Amino acid sequence: MRPLQECFDANRAWAERMRQSDPRFFARLVEAQKPGLLWIGCSDSRLPPDQVVGRLPGEIFVHRNVGNVVVHTDLNCLSVLQYGVEVLRVRHVVVCGHYGCGGVKAALSPQPLGLIDNWLRHIRDVFAANQGEMEALSDPRAREKRLCELNVAAQVANVCHTTIVQDAWRRGQALAVHGWIYELADGLLRDLGVVVESAAQIPETYRLR
């Protein structure tokens, strides 16, 4: 028996449903992708981007990794960002974290986990940059949730500090970077109120002229 046959069966059923509801659906996908939004999110299987925002295939350009981290030496993430901004001309970049993030939980623990500790260091850097606030929270759950939020804000800043985004702003391209968070317990997104639409909103140290 073919491995994971149920995946192929479900795929055929889904494709047939899409054709029944919209005969030209796949023809349009073949022509081009025209997403208006680039989603940078966590790899967690409980957070499917297109489903939580009610979008169809072709409507969201996606990059995911453990902890929704944006690192300036990560060519994978930067390549997605560049393609999304410069080629697809997305108007919005969303960094979306989630409460109950395993990466954040692991970053709060001193237990060594191996290779991934090198990646989690970026989240630990966020903790260190906000150590006073973190240590003032005595409840471990509150501390974890707050670090999830602060991590999103830090990654929004990292997106805005890239040459890719700043070049777009210099060209006059309309581009906004947002920070959102998802609650697994109720399935709802929350806007963290972090929105950056121009280089004037980032610290002068990071502005490129």
Helices and strands as residue ranges (DSSP letters): H 5-21, H 25-31, E 37-42, H 49-52, E 60-65, H 75-82, I 83-87, E 92-98, H 102-107, H 116-129, H 131-136, H 140-160, H 163-170, E 176-183, E 188-196, G 199-201, G 204-206
